[in-house]
Amino acid sequence: MEAILALEDGRVFRGSSLGKVGHVGAEVVFNTGMTGYQEILTDPSYRGQIVTLTVPHVGNTGVNVADPESAKPQASGLIVRSASKVSSSWRSEGDLDSYLKRAGIVGMQELDTRALTRHLRTAGVLRGCVSSDGLSEAEAIEIANSTARLEEQDLVAEVSCASPYEWESPRGALSGGPSEALGRGKQVVALDFGVKRNILRLLVDAGPRVTVVPAHTRAHEVMALAPDGVFLSNGPGDPALCVQQIETIRELIPQVPIFGICLGHQLTCLALGAETFKLKFGHRGINHPVRDESSRLVAITSQNHGYAVREESLAPELVVSQRSLYDDTVEGVTHRDYPLFTVQYHPEAAPGPHDAWDLFATFMKMMEDRRPLVFPERRQLA
């Protein structure tokens, strides 16, 4: 069945349908990772976005119940060059097309994803409409232009948990098994802005008890759980919209050690007076080099964000600890006076390299010491 992708600037791409027959309007982004399509689809940070995968063949290893990063696919749509009809992995429990149909995800294949990616790199992120239900080009372009922008949507509220819960599952054998427990019975409260499961697995592996609470949880409610540390998760959308969460973080900073990832990093900086801005086409992939500004060592990281912290707006008490080697944007900060550090990238990978897994142990040590990090002591990358 024929399908089209119409962008808000009038550019139209043609292909064939994948997944559910229908149409969907959302922001169109691209991910350069060579693997991990099921983790990408189920990452809550992709809420409100149509994801284009630049790898040419997708679906070769099928889908299974172990790899999702949340309870269901979160992306609004999926665009690929070629979707495999055959699953060739012993772990496969189904094929990609059927998986998308069951989840109600409209997709598209047989599209020139190289041309689309080059267009997005030139024009910047655009809203688009994928249609496999017979919409005309003009109708699809109109839907693209009428689709709400990310900065107009409270996406965190859509992906956060409804009530607190305990997370107890560590990594499985395929990921190398549990690491040495360093938490010594510490209690971590994780604010769920769209948390990925592998983050929670790695937190558990580091040794603490982990309680996940909804994004709207207030500071006094967090402190009532007697945490030794607070974790701030990844999540979708424009960080500036999370006004209540920013205030909660501002109140927590003087009271408890804090570790934030991605949206958690951005919200922490906003809580301390910084500004964020939208990147032209975002960082999405599993091969992004990040330099530790203290050790000058480089880690290859997994990334998925469309916003970044404006460095010149950072308060004097925040130190840029890590930096992107692609565009020099801020990839991490630490606080001079409080036990607090954040990173813009995803140290839990899923998918991606494991260079930064040690940051979870760093969080445990920070809770033990209850003092600001001294970066030369923090990391010894191979």
KELUM-544055 format. One record per residue (C-alpha): x, y, z; residue in one letter. Coordinates in Angstrom, 3 decimals. Each point is the difference from the previous one (the first is absolute). Last residue first. Layout:
// KELUM-544055
((X; Y; Z); "A")
...
// end
This chain:
// KELUM-544055
((39.710; 2.346; 29.620); "A")
((-1.796; 2.835; 1.751); "L")
((1.098; 0.821; 3.541); "Q")
((-2.651; 2.291; 1.374); "R")
((-0.757; 1.860; 3.223); "R")
((3.199; 0.837; 1.821); "E")
((1.070; 2.643; -2.507); "P")
((-3.588; 1.261; 0.179); "F")
((-0.242; 0.948; 3.632); "V")
((-3.725; -0.341; 0.574); "L")
((-1.789; 2.181; 2.520); "P")
((-0.545; -1.557; 3.441); "R")
((-2.403; -2.542; 1.476); "R")
((2.776; -2.608; 0.181); "D")
((-2.211; -3.090; -0.102); "E")
((-2.572; 1.577; -2.332); "M")
((2.824; 1.135; -2.300); "M")
((1.368; -3.534; 0.006); "K")
((-3.367; -1.362; -1.128); "M")
((-0.249; 2.612; -2.761); "F")
((3.507; -0.885; -1.212); "T")
((-1.087; -3.655; -0.119); "A")
((-2.792; 1.076; -2.355); "F")
((2.501; 2.053; -1.999); "L")
((2.042; -3.150; -0.634); "D")
((-2.343; -0.979; -2.839); "W")
((1.569; 2.774; -2.089); "A")
((1.963; -1.970; -2.589); "D")
((-2.766; -2.576; -0.468); "H")
((-0.680; 0.643; -3.675); "P")
((-3.499; 0.214; -1.468); "G")
((-3.551; -1.191; 0.088); "P")
((-0.991; -0.079; 2.772); "A")
((2.854; 2.342; 1.089); "A")
((-0.359; 0.452; 3.808); "E")
((2.363; 2.978; -0.213); "P")
((-2.601; 1.938; -2.024); "H")
((1.247; 3.480; -0.961); "Y")
((-0.644; 3.411; 1.580); "Q")
((1.792; -0.813; 3.241); "V")
((-0.669; 1.228; 3.533); "T")
((1.900; 0.434; 3.244); "F")
((-0.957; 1.028; 3.509); "L")
((1.604; -0.271; 3.432); "P")
((-0.263; 3.727; 0.816); "Y")
((2.528; 2.857; 0.074); "D")
((1.800; 0.092; -3.365); "R")
((-2.814; -1.699; -1.915); "H")
((0.659; -2.337; -2.925); "T")
((-0.955; 0.293; -3.641); "V")
((-0.232; -2.282; -3.029); "G")
((-0.320; -0.101; -3.770); "E")
((0.205; 3.736; -0.756); "V")
((0.223; 0.674; -3.733); "T")
((3.357; -0.049; -1.823); "D")
((-1.594; -1.047; -3.335); "D")
((1.205; -3.518; -0.718); "Y")
((2.538; -0.350; 2.823); "L")
((-2.804; 0.404; 2.524); "S")
((1.134; 1.305; 3.404); "R")
((0.305; -1.316; 3.517); "Q")
((0.506; 1.530; 3.454); "S")
((-1.352; 3.500; -0.615); "V")
((0.126; 1.504; 3.501); "V")
((-3.096; 1.362; 1.727); "L")
((0.510; 2.422; 2.912); "E")
((0.530; 2.893; -2.397); "P")
((-3.572; -0.420; -1.370); "A")
((-0.294; -1.282; -3.557); "L")
((-1.433; 2.445; -2.572); "S")
((3.122; 0.074; -2.186); "E")
((-0.252; -3.768; -0.428); "E")
((-3.493; -0.083; -1.481); "R")
((-1.288; -3.434; 1.013); "V")
((-1.118; -2.263; -2.839); "A")
((-3.251; -1.074; -1.655); "Y")
((-0.776; -2.684; -2.594); "G")
((1.268; -2.933; 1.998); "H")
((0.799; -3.660; -0.543); "N")
((3.591; -1.052; 0.605); "Q")
((2.051; -3.179; 0.464); "S")
((3.632; 0.680; 0.824); "T")
((3.578; -0.564; -1.096); "I")
((2.180; 1.138; 2.892); "A")
((3.021; 2.300; -0.306); "V")
((2.656; 0.677; 2.624); "L")
((1.051; 3.596; 0.702); "R")
((0.173; -0.966; 3.719); "S")
((-1.704; 3.186; 1.189); "S")
((-2.038; 1.060; -3.025); "E")
((-1.342; -3.504; -0.633); "D")
((-0.404; -0.066; -3.765); "R")
((-3.110; -1.373; -1.708); "V")
((0.020; -1.882; -3.308); "P")
((-3.442; -0.840; -1.476); "H")
((-0.255; -3.486; -1.521); "N")
((-3.372; -1.319; 1.205); "I")
((-2.440; 2.319; -1.767); "G")
((-2.262; 3.005; 0.404); "R")
((1.406; 3.473; 0.599); "H")
((-2.391; 2.698; -1.157); "G")
((-0.890; 1.501; -3.381); "F")
((0.444; 3.761; 0.434); "K")
((0.317; -0.237; 3.769); "L")
((-2.722; 1.601; 2.112); "K")
((1.179; 2.241; 2.804); "F")
((0.311; -0.241; 3.781); "T")
((0.592; 2.728; 2.567); "E")
((1.745; -0.029; 3.378); "A")
((-1.373; 1.226; 3.327); "G")
((0.831; -2.848; 2.371); "L")
((-3.308; -1.818; -0.573); "A")
((0.614; 0.322; -3.739); "L")
((3.306; -1.846; 0.412); "C")
((-1.742; -2.752; 1.948); "T")
((-2.774; -0.188; -2.590); "L")
((2.530; -0.475; -2.815); "Q")
((1.883; -2.783; 1.785); "H")
((-3.227; -1.822; 0.914); "G")
((-1.058; 0.329; -3.645); "L")
((3.249; -1.848; -0.884); "C")
((1.124; -1.793; 3.195); "I")
((0.039; 1.399; 3.522); "G")
((1.824; -1.004; 3.200); "F")
((-0.827; 1.749; 3.290); "I")
((1.351; -0.153; 3.560); "P")
((-2.591; 1.330; 2.510); "V")
((-1.206; 3.164; 1.743); "Q")
((1.471; 3.055; -1.730); "P")
((-1.071; -1.230; -3.476); "I")
((-3.489; -1.203; 0.978); "L")
((-1.760; 3.394; -0.013); "E")
((1.321; 0.929; -3.462); "R")
((-0.925; -3.490; -1.228); "I")
((-3.623; 0.486; 1.077); "T")
((-0.112; 3.451; -1.629); "E")
((1.250; -1.439; -3.297); "I")
((-2.564; -2.804; 0.206); "Q")
((-2.816; 2.528; 0.440); "Q")
((1.099; 2.030; -3.017); "V")
((0.564; -2.910; -2.373); "C")
((-0.742; 2.036; -3.144); "L")
((3.607; 1.255; -0.223); "A")
((1.175; -3.583; -0.514); "P")
((-1.614; -0.176; -3.471); "D")
((-1.078; -3.543; -0.786); "G")
((0.829; -3.509; 1.084); "P")
((1.609; -1.648; 3.042); "G")
((3.245; -0.996; 1.692); "N")
((0.069; -0.607; 3.725); "S")
((0.919; 1.949; 3.124); "L")
((1.492; -2.230; 2.734); "F")
((-0.201; 1.032; 3.643); "V")
((2.407; -1.199; 2.675); "G")
((0.033; -1.265; 3.570); "D")
((-3.769; 0.182; -0.150); "P")
((-2.174; 0.277; 3.107); "A")
((-3.356; -0.662; -1.725); "L")
((-1.352; 3.221; 1.559); "A")
((2.721; 1.813; -1.972); "M")
((-1.766; -0.831; -3.270); "V")
((-3.357; 1.172; 1.338); "E")
((1.575; 3.238; 1.236); "H")
((1.495; 0.577; -3.454); "A")
((-3.282; -0.472; -1.858); "R")
((-0.898; -3.007; -2.159); "T")
((-1.340; 1.133; -3.407); "H")
((2.458; -2.178; -1.931); "A")
((-1.340; -3.155; 1.605); "P")
((2.143; -2.020; 2.466); "V")
((2.418; -2.884; -0.488); "V")
((1.430; -1.586; 3.164); "T")
((3.402; -1.648; -0.355); "V")
((1.771; -1.891; 2.789); "R")
((3.693; 0.511; -0.514); "P")
((2.724; -2.372; -1.235); "G")
((1.633; 1.130; -3.223); "A")
((-1.885; -2.721; -1.858); "D")
((-3.262; 1.618; 1.072); "V")
((1.051; 3.277; -1.632); "L")
((1.073; -1.920; -3.092); "L")
((-3.396; -1.664; -0.296); "R")
((-1.806; 3.310; 0.553); "L")
((1.942; 1.644; -2.814); "I")
((-0.660; -3.066; -2.140); "N")
((-3.737; 0.489; 0.432); "R")
((-0.053; 3.466; -1.525); "K")
((-1.554; 2.826; 2.026); "V")
((-2.591; 2.322; -1.505); "G")
((0.002; 2.912; 2.475); "F")
((0.117; -2.499; 2.860); "D")
((1.599; 1.483; 3.112); "L")
((2.185; -2.756; 1.413); "A")
((0.266; -0.269; 3.789); "V")
((3.169; -1.808; 1.064); "V")
((0.331; -1.740; 3.381); "Q")
((3.440; -1.259; 1.004); "K")
((0.463; -3.616; 1.037); "G")
((3.719; -0.142; -0.517); "R")
((-0.161; 1.747; -3.385); "G")
((3.082; -1.614; -1.483); "L")
((-1.410; -3.346; -1.110); "A")
((2.569; -1.519; -2.349); "E")
((-1.461; -0.306; -3.491); "S")
((-2.999; -2.091; -0.975); "P")
((0.179; -2.192; -3.104); "G")
((1.852; 0.699; -3.242); "G")
((-2.801; 1.494; -2.065); "S")
((-1.197; -3.340; -1.358); "L")
((-0.160; -1.364; 3.566); "A")
((-2.713; 2.468; 0.919); "G")
((0.425; 3.405; 1.618); "R")
((-1.598; 0.538; 3.377); "P")
((-3.750; -0.077; 0.807); "S")
((-1.110; 1.556; 3.325); "E")
((-1.982; 3.141; -0.857); "W")
((-2.390; 1.152; 2.733); "E")
((-3.116; 1.939; -1.001); "Y")
((-1.477; 3.472; 0.361); "P")
((-3.216; 0.931; -1.873); "S")
((-1.091; 1.078; -3.495); "A")
((3.368; -0.560; -1.681); "C")
((1.288; 2.721; -2.318); "S")
((-0.540; -0.262; -3.765); "V")
((-2.945; 2.306; -0.709); "E")
((0.809; 2.555; 2.711); "A")
((3.483; 0.354; -1.462); "V")
((-1.535; 0.811; -3.392); "L")
((-1.532; 3.314; 1.044); "D")
((-0.313; 1.277; -3.578); "Q")
((0.441; 3.471; -1.518); "E")
((3.810; -0.005; -0.064); "E")
((-0.171; -3.284; -1.892); "L")
((-1.919; 1.713; -2.815); "R")
((-3.662; -0.801; -0.531); "A")
((-0.858; -1.337; -3.454); "T")
((-1.782; 2.540; -2.226); "S")
((2.871; 0.335; -2.473); "N")
((0.436; -3.751; -0.387); "A")
((-3.756; -0.477; -0.367); "I")
((-0.071; 2.590; -2.814); "E")
((2.922; -1.726; -1.711); "I")
((-1.906; -3.296; 0.171); "A")
((-3.120; 1.524; -1.546); "E")
((2.002; 1.625; -2.819); "A")
((1.856; -3.228; -0.754); "E")
((-3.294; -1.876; -0.202); "S")
((-0.986; -2.367; 2.795); "L")
((-0.395; -3.617; -1.088); "G")
((0.257; -1.939; 3.240); "D")
((3.769; -0.531; 0.182); "S")
((0.762; 3.476; 1.315); "S")
((3.045; 1.277; 1.871); "V")
((-0.380; 3.676; 0.942); "C")
((2.876; 2.312; 0.820); "G")
((1.303; 2.616; 2.382); "R")
((3.516; 1.115; -0.740); "L")
((3.371; -0.189; 1.779); "V")
((2.629; 2.054; -1.804); "G")
((-0.012; 1.065; -3.638); "A")
((3.477; -1.238; -0.921); "T")
((0.331; -2.997; 2.345); "R")
((-3.659; -0.823; -0.591); "L")
((0.550; -0.044; -3.782); "H")
((3.101; -2.181; 0.344); "R")
((-1.990; -2.427; 2.135); "T")
((-2.823; -0.171; -2.544); "L")
((2.409; -0.595; -2.879); "A")
((1.740; -2.803; 1.897); "R")
((-3.371; -1.436; 1.076); "T")
((-1.016; -0.528; -3.629); "D")
((-3.323; -1.670; 0.761); "L")
((-0.757; -3.686; -0.530); "E")
((-1.654; -0.058; 3.445); "Q")
((-2.670; 1.881; 1.965); "M")
((-1.576; -0.326; 3.394); "G")
((-3.248; 0.611; 1.864); "V")
((0.147; -1.395; 3.544); "I")
((-3.145; -1.660; 1.377); "G")
((1.976; -2.153; 2.447); "A")
((-1.259; -3.248; -1.512); "R")
((0.777; 1.306; -3.508); "K")
((3.500; 1.084; 1.031); "L")
((0.796; -3.445; 1.408); "Y")
((-1.429; -1.668; -3.101); "S")
((2.364; 2.023; -2.209); "D")
((2.994; -0.608; 2.263); "L")
((-0.216; -3.793; 0.079); "D")
((-0.605; -2.280; 2.964); "G")
((1.576; -1.850; 2.921); "E")
((3.633; 0.375; -1.058); "S")
((2.686; -1.102; 2.472); "R")
((1.387; -2.671; -2.355); "W")
((0.554; 2.809; -2.499); "S")
((-0.708; 0.022; -3.737); "S")
((-3.379; 1.713; -0.317); "S")
((-1.291; 0.117; -3.584); "V")
((-2.142; 2.731; -1.552); "K")
((2.861; 2.463; 0.293); "S")
((-0.943; 3.672; -0.195); "A")
((1.984; 2.039; -2.537); "S")
((0.639; 3.735; 0.027); "R")
((-1.706; 0.685; 3.319); "V")
((-2.542; 2.495; 1.396); "I")
((-1.740; -0.551; 3.349); "L")
((-2.919; 1.820; 1.620); "G")
((-1.262; 1.609; 3.190); "S")
((2.827; -1.453; 2.078); "A")
((-1.010; -1.453; 3.377); "Q")
((-0.149; -3.743; -0.668); "P")
((-1.315; -1.780; 3.106); "K")
((0.865; -0.874; 3.612); "A")
((3.336; 1.818; -0.029); "S")
((3.596; -0.609; -1.110); "E")
((-0.961; -3.022; -2.099); "P")
((2.701; -2.715; -0.377); "D")
((-1.284; -2.989; 1.958); "A")
((-3.442; -0.584; -1.557); "V")
((1.330; -0.716; -3.484); "N")
((0.244; 1.534; -3.463); "V")
((1.493; -1.125; -3.303); "G")
((3.746; -0.255; -0.617); "T")
((-0.058; 1.234; -3.608); "N")
((-2.579; 2.701; 0.733); "G")
((1.844; 2.932; -1.574); "V")
((2.305; 0.104; -3.026); "H")
((1.412; 3.324; -1.265); "P")
((1.212; 1.515; 3.321); "V")
((-1.188; 3.631; -0.091); "T")
((-3.000; -0.621; 2.238); "L")
((-2.674; 2.686; -0.274); "T")
((-2.040; 0.534; 3.160); "V")
((-3.378; 1.741; -0.043); "I")
((-0.184; 1.970; 3.246); "Q")
((-2.570; 0.787; 2.710); "G")
((1.538; -2.372; 2.559); "R")
((3.569; -0.811; -1.010); "Y")
((1.303; 0.571; 3.567); "S")
((-2.264; -2.846; 1.113); "P")
((2.425; -2.511; -1.614); "D")
((-2.151; -2.838; -1.366); "T")
((0.755; 0.536; -3.694); "L")
((3.692; 0.560; 0.701); "I")
((0.312; -3.163; 2.100); "E")
((-1.669; -1.958; -2.811); "Q")
((2.258; 1.561; -2.641); "Y")
((3.194; -0.834; 1.895); "G")
((2.592; -0.133; -2.780); "T")
((2.064; 2.124; -2.372); "M")
((-0.781; 3.239; 1.795); "G")
((-0.359; 3.148; -2.131); "T")
((-3.390; 1.135; 1.354); "N")
((-2.114; 2.469; -1.967); "F")
((-2.765; 2.420; 0.937); "V")
((-3.473; 0.878; -1.346); "V")
((-2.319; 1.946; 2.336); "E")
((-3.505; -1.424; -0.058); "A")
((-3.039; -0.664; -2.191); "G")
((-1.456; -3.464; -0.434); "V")
((-1.834; -1.842; -2.749); "H")
((-1.689; -3.352; -0.411); "G")
((0.918; -3.597; -0.796); "V")
((1.846; -1.463; 3.000); "K")
((3.492; -1.408; -0.485); "G")
((1.970; 0.831; -3.122); "L")
((-1.381; 1.677; -3.103); "S")
((1.850; 0.655; -3.236); "S")
((2.166; 2.842; -1.236); "G")
((-0.237; 3.623; -1.084); "R")
((1.639; 3.133; 1.378); "F")
((-1.607; 3.456; -0.076); "V")
((1.634; 3.390; 0.686); "R")
((-2.603; 2.715; 0.709); "G")
((1.791; 1.772; 2.868); "D")
((-2.262; -1.738; 2.520); "E")
((1.190; -3.407; -1.127); "L")
((-2.068; -2.588; -1.864); "A")
((0.926; -3.675; 0.341); "L")
((-1.910; -2.201; -2.405); "I")
((-1.243; -3.579; -0.069); "A")
((-0.972; -2.476; -2.703); "E")
((-1.351; -3.420; 0.938); "M")
// end
